[in-house]
Amino acid sequence: MLILNSKVRSRTALPATAPTAGALPLAVILPAVTVMFGDRFGTAGTAALIVAGLALIACTAGLAARAAARDSAERARRDEEVLDALEPLAGLR
């Protein structure tokens, strides 16, 4: 039996941000184009496609890491606000 809770957020490995979502199809297609048409482009063209693919992957990973760090910082700020709000209640024990 599956119970859905609206308060539980699903966590993904890659946050869905606009730049990341736009770069993912290109990051998947570029290596495929390199493999399929590598013999037609020559060595320099194939090397350029490989370098462009690696650069795109690195930029996408950087954007994902930045978004994850921002989410973590926001969560820490909210947690701190909750703990500060509960601090006066600690003296009532």
Secondary structure, 3 states (H helix, E strand, C coil): CCCCCCCCCCCCCCCCCHHHHHHHHHHHHHHHHHHHHHHHHHHHHHHHHHHHHHHHHHHHHHHHHHHHHHHHHHHHHHHHHHHHHHHHHHCCC
